[in-house]
Amino acid sequence: MNFSHAIVRPPAPNFADGITMADLGAPDVPRALAEHAAYCRALEQCGLTLTALPADAAHPDSTFVEDTAVITPHVAVLTRPGHQSRMGEAAAIEPALAARFALKQIEAPGTVDGGDICEAGTHVFIGLSERTNESGGRQLARYLEEAGHTTALVRFETGPGLLHLKSGLSWVGGRHLVIVDALAAHPAFTGWHLLRVPAGEEYAANCVRVNDRVLVPMGFPKTEALLRAHGYDPLPLDMSEFRKMDGGLSCLSLRF
């Protein structure tokens, strides 16, 4: 969670053409751009230096850069996104990553979306979902374990509001996991201190610890209070337009 850099990419003009399971209407692209700019300022406020890539209209979902790679202090892996329309996004971001990292790569038939990967210190939870299959999950686990991490495969049922593992799970430090009730009983989380998101605020489970702050989506006061009660300093950000496209706070950057 101690980051100094992040890679970001703003929404393209055709952002509304991306894929979504949410039933919240089409995003307002100018408002999404304003929300993205505020997100970038928040990362800088937390001490990060940003690499801002240009918008990529060839891939309407490309603002969700987190899905294209998994980066830890010990290894960087280029993913193979699990939806056909997003397959080209990893190749599009590879030059920016290859300039900084010696990249490993997920190979077919494996698929991995970075949104299914939750790093918790040296332990990594790997969600097996409609976007991350077992072949991809096991390839990633091998790369991570070779680099000194421990891993756990977490199979769960995807659906509206739970597209990726990190749609309902975040690590905020120590043994604390912010989690939705739908995931809390999974044996992979036994022994962890679970901060259960209050009913009706499940979207806020996708929060991001960045150095001394925890970025949280705006409009979820019970979750903010829960974090404060455990000693965290939440920084709320408007995510209304990204939520319409199944996106969350973690999706919008690759942090390292």
C-alpha positions as CSV (number, residue, x, y, z in Angstrom):
1,M,0.0,0.0,0.0
2,N,3.1,2.3,0.1
3,F,3.0,3.6,-3.4
4,S,5.0,6.3,-5.2
5,H,3.7,6.0,-8.8
6,A,0.5,5.2,-10.7
7,I,-0.4,4.7,-14.4
8,V,-3.8,6.2,-15.4
9,R,-5.8,6.6,-18.6
10,P,-8.8,8.9,-19.0
11,P,-12.1,7.7,-20.4
12,A,-12.3,7.8,-24.2
13,P,-15.1,9.7,-26.0
14,N,-16.9,6.4,-26.6
15,F,-16.6,5.3,-22.9
16,A,-20.4,4.6,-22.9
17,D,-19.8,1.9,-25.5
18,G,-18.0,-0.3,-22.9
19,I,-19.4,-3.4,-21.4
20,T,-21.5,-3.3,-18.2
21,M,-23.9,-5.4,-16.1
22,A,-25.1,-2.4,-14.2
23,D,-28.6,-1.0,-14.9
24,L,-27.8,2.6,-14.0
25,G,-28.1,4.3,-17.4
26,A,-25.4,5.5,-19.8
27,P,-22.5,7.5,-18.3
28,D,-22.1,11.2,-18.8
29,V,-18.6,11.3,-20.4
30,P,-17.8,14.9,-19.6
31,R,-18.7,14.2,-15.9
32,A,-16.6,11.0,-16.1
33,L,-13.7,13.0,-17.3
34,A,-14.1,15.4,-14.4
35,E,-14.4,12.6,-11.9
36,H,-11.2,11.0,-13.4
37,A,-9.4,14.3,-13.1
38,A,-10.4,14.5,-9.4
39,Y,-9.2,10.9,-8.9
40,C,-5.8,11.8,-10.4
41,R,-5.5,14.8,-8.1
42,A,-6.3,12.6,-5.1
43,L,-3.5,10.2,-6.0
44,E,-1.1,13.1,-6.3
45,Q,-2.4,14.5,-3.0
46,C,-1.4,11.1,-1.5
47,G,2.1,11.5,-2.8
48,L,2.0,9.6,-6.1
49,T,3.7,10.6,-9.4
50,L,1.4,9.9,-12.3
51,T,2.0,8.5,-15.8
52,A,-1.0,9.7,-17.7
53,L,-1.6,7.7,-20.9
54,P,-3.8,9.1,-23.7
55,A,-7.4,8.0,-24.1
56,D,-7.8,4.9,-26.2
57,A,-11.0,5.0,-28.3
58,A,-10.1,1.5,-29.7
59,H,-11.0,0.1,-26.3
60,P,-14.0,1.8,-24.6
61,D,-13.2,0.2,-21.3
62,S,-9.5,1.1,-21.4
63,T,-9.8,3.7,-18.5
64,F,-9.9,0.6,-16.2
65,V,-6.2,0.1,-16.5
66,E,-6.0,-2.1,-13.4
67,D,-7.3,-5.0,-15.4
68,T,-4.3,-5.1,-17.7
69,A,-1.5,-6.0,-15.2
70,V,-0.7,-7.2,-11.7
71,I,2.2,-5.3,-10.2
72,T,3.8,-6.2,-6.8
73,P,7.1,-5.1,-5.4
74,H,8.6,-8.4,-6.6
75,V,7.0,-9.2,-9.9
76,A,4.9,-7.6,-12.7
77,V,2.6,-9.7,-14.9
78,L,0.8,-8.6,-18.0
79,T,-2.7,-10.0,-17.9
80,R,-5.0,-11.4,-20.6
81,P,-8.4,-9.8,-19.9
82,G,-11.3,-12.2,-19.9
83,H,-13.8,-10.4,-22.2
84,Q,-13.1,-10.6,-25.9
85,S,-13.6,-6.9,-26.4
86,R,-10.9,-6.1,-23.9
87,M,-8.2,-8.5,-25.1
88,G,-6.3,-5.7,-26.9
89,E,-6.0,-3.5,-23.8
90,A,-3.0,-5.4,-22.3
91,A,-1.0,-5.0,-25.6
92,A,-1.9,-1.4,-25.7
93,I,-0.5,-0.7,-22.2
94,E,2.5,-3.0,-22.5
95,P,5.0,-0.4,-23.8
96,A,4.3,1.8,-20.7
97,L,4.9,-1.2,-18.4
98,A,7.8,-2.7,-20.3
99,A,9.7,0.6,-19.8
100,R,9.6,0.0,-16.1
101,F,9.3,-3.7,-15.5
102,A,10.6,-7.1,-16.7
103,L,7.1,-8.5,-17.5
104,K,5.8,-12.0,-17.1
105,Q,2.7,-12.7,-19.1
106,I,-0.5,-14.7,-18.9
107,E,-0.8,-17.1,-21.8
108,A,-3.8,-18.6,-23.6
109,P,-6.1,-20.3,-22.6
110,G,-5.6,-18.4,-19.4
111,T,-7.5,-15.2,-18.7
112,V,-6.9,-12.8,-15.8
113,D,-8.5,-9.4,-15.1
114,G,-6.5,-7.4,-12.6
115,G,-9.7,-6.5,-10.8
116,D,-9.9,-10.1,-9.6
117,I,-6.5,-9.8,-7.8
118,C,-6.3,-8.5,-4.2
119,E,-2.9,-8.0,-2.8
120,A,-2.8,-8.2,1.0
121,G,0.9,-7.6,1.8
122,T,2.8,-10.6,0.6
123,H,-0.4,-12.7,0.4
124,V,-2.5,-12.4,-2.8
125,F,-6.1,-13.5,-3.2
126,I,-6.8,-14.5,-6.8
127,G,-10.5,-14.4,-7.7
128,L,-11.8,-17.0,-10.2
129,S,-14.7,-15.4,-12.0
130,E,-16.3,-15.0,-15.4
131,R,-13.2,-12.9,-16.3
132,T,-10.4,-14.8,-14.6
133,N,-10.3,-18.6,-15.3
134,E,-8.5,-21.3,-13.5
135,S,-5.7,-21.6,-16.1
136,G,-5.0,-17.9,-15.7
137,G,-5.3,-17.9,-12.0
138,R,-2.9,-20.8,-11.7
139,Q,-0.4,-19.2,-14.0
140,L,-0.5,-16.0,-12.0
141,A,-0.2,-17.9,-8.7
142,R,3.0,-19.6,-10.1
143,Y,4.5,-16.3,-11.0
144,L,3.6,-14.8,-7.6
145,E,4.9,-17.8,-5.6
146,E,8.2,-17.8,-7.5
147,A,8.6,-14.2,-6.4
148,G,7.9,-15.0,-2.7
149,H,4.2,-14.4,-2.4
150,T,1.7,-16.8,-0.9
151,T,-1.6,-17.1,-2.8
152,A,-5.2,-18.3,-2.4
153,L,-7.6,-19.0,-5.2
154,V,-11.1,-17.6,-4.4
155,R,-13.9,-19.0,-6.6
156,F,-17.0,-16.9,-6.3
157,E,-20.2,-16.2,-8.2
158,T,-20.2,-13.1,-10.3
159,G,-23.2,-10.9,-10.9
160,P,-24.5,-7.4,-10.8
161,G,-22.4,-5.5,-8.2
162,L,-19.8,-8.3,-8.0
163,L,-18.1,-8.4,-11.4
164,H,-14.6,-8.9,-9.9
165,L,-13.3,-10.1,-6.6
166,K,-12.3,-6.5,-5.7
167,S,-15.8,-5.4,-6.4
168,G,-16.4,-6.8,-2.9
169,L,-13.0,-7.0,-1.3
170,S,-10.2,-4.6,-0.4
171,W,-7.1,-4.8,1.8
172,V,-6.6,-1.7,3.9
173,G,-3.6,-2.8,5.9
174,G,-2.5,-5.3,8.6
175,R,-5.1,-8.1,8.8
176,H,-8.0,-5.9,7.8
177,L,-10.1,-6.7,4.8
178,V,-13.1,-4.6,3.8
179,I,-15.6,-7.1,2.5
180,V,-19.2,-7.7,1.4
181,D,-21.4,-10.3,3.1
182,A,-21.5,-12.4,-0.1
183,L,-17.8,-13.1,0.2
184,A,-17.3,-13.1,4.0
185,A,-17.9,-16.8,4.6
186,H,-15.3,-18.0,2.0
187,P,-12.7,-20.1,3.8
188,A,-9.9,-18.1,2.1
189,F,-10.6,-15.3,4.5
190,T,-10.6,-17.3,7.7
191,G,-8.2,-15.7,10.2
192,W,-8.5,-12.2,8.7
193,H,-10.2,-9.3,10.5
194,L,-13.2,-8.7,8.3
195,L,-14.7,-5.2,8.1
196,R,-18.1,-5.9,6.7
197,V,-19.6,-3.2,4.6
198,P,-23.1,-2.2,5.8
199,A,-26.0,-3.5,3.8
200,G,-26.9,-1.1,1.0
201,E,-23.3,0.2,0.7
202,E,-21.7,-2.8,-1.0
203,Y,-20.2,-0.7,-3.8
204,A,-18.0,1.0,-1.1
205,A,-16.2,-2.3,-0.6
206,N,-14.0,-1.3,-3.5
207,C,-11.8,1.2,-1.6
208,V,-8.1,1.7,-2.0
209,R,-5.5,2.3,0.7
210,V,-2.9,4.7,-0.8
211,N,-0.2,5.5,1.7
212,D,-1.9,7.3,4.7
213,R,-5.4,7.6,3.1
214,V,-8.1,5.3,2.0
215,L,-9.9,6.4,-1.1
216,V,-13.6,5.6,-0.9
217,P,-16.5,6.2,-3.2
218,M,-18.6,9.2,-2.2
219,G,-22.0,8.7,-0.7
220,F,-21.4,5.8,1.7
221,P,-21.3,7.4,5.1
222,K,-21.6,4.1,7.1
223,T,-18.5,2.7,5.4
224,E,-16.6,5.9,6.0
225,A,-17.5,5.7,9.7
226,L,-16.5,2.0,9.8
227,L,-13.1,2.9,8.4
228,R,-12.6,5.8,10.8
229,A,-13.6,3.6,13.7
230,H,-10.6,1.3,12.8
231,G,-8.2,4.2,12.6
232,Y,-8.3,4.9,8.8
233,D,-8.5,8.2,7.1
234,P,-11.1,8.0,4.2
235,L,-10.9,10.3,1.2
236,P,-14.3,10.2,-0.6
237,L,-14.4,10.6,-4.4
238,D,-17.4,10.9,-6.8
239,M,-17.5,7.7,-8.8
240,S,-21.1,7.9,-10.2
241,E,-20.2,7.6,-13.9
242,F,-17.7,4.8,-13.5
243,R,-20.2,2.8,-11.4
244,K,-22.5,2.8,-14.4
245,M,-19.8,0.9,-16.3
246,D,-19.1,-1.6,-13.4
247,G,-16.0,0.3,-12.5
248,G,-14.6,1.2,-9.0
249,L,-11.8,3.2,-7.5
250,S,-9.2,0.5,-7.8
251,C,-9.9,0.0,-11.5
252,L,-8.7,3.4,-12.5
253,S,-5.0,3.1,-11.8
254,L,-2.0,0.7,-11.7
255,R,-0.2,1.6,-8.5
256,F,3.4,0.7,-7.6
